[in-house]
Amino acid sequence: MERVELSRDCEAIQIPAGTRVMLEKGVEAFITQALGGTYTLQVPAHGGLFRIQAADADAIGKTDERQAEVSAPAGDLEAMVWEQLKTCYDPEIPVNIVDLGLVYGLELTPVADGGQRVEVKMTLTAQGCGMGASIAYDAKQKILTLPGVAEAEVDLVWDPPWNPQMISPAGRERLGLD
């Protein structure tokens, strides 16, 4: 864990409640996870974990390292969306939402004025997770950055219920389950 001190006030999302809070300039924090352009911070003064977005990375002395491009072949929008979803993380688990088995489906539909509408169905590891809306929002915003995407929607669904067997082999390895 890396110790940091906030250089300015910074909006954060409390984990796992999902409540938006303002962390004040000068507060001490420890970076517990830095994946997919977001940072999870342990903030002793506020008694818990908080997530900040890439746009606020400067507040903890980091640079905004969001992926400007994905490794999928140009023109293969579906592959690009899947790659983009692999940059989204649950702030408490160091495995992306695709490898966690949280993404149940992806559909592309042409829209009248050009481009594609992307619809994603995903779930969470637990229905009571307050971070669900934040994770879905993060996924939607990242999808909207892709060329050719005109609209995006990420819906949380609960059927079928998630279970650990849905984790990909890569995710299982990352978590030390195999």
Buried (B, 14 or more C-beta within 10 A) or exposed (E): EEEBEBEEEBBBBBBBEBEEBEBEEEBEBBBBBBBBBBBBBBBEEBEEBBBBBBEBBEBBEBEEEBBEEBEBEEEEBEBBBBBBBBBBBBBBBBBBBBBBBBBBEBEBEEEEEEBBBBBBBBBBBEEEBBBBEBBBBBBBBBBEBBEBBBBBEBEBEEEEEBEEEBBBEEBBEBBEEE
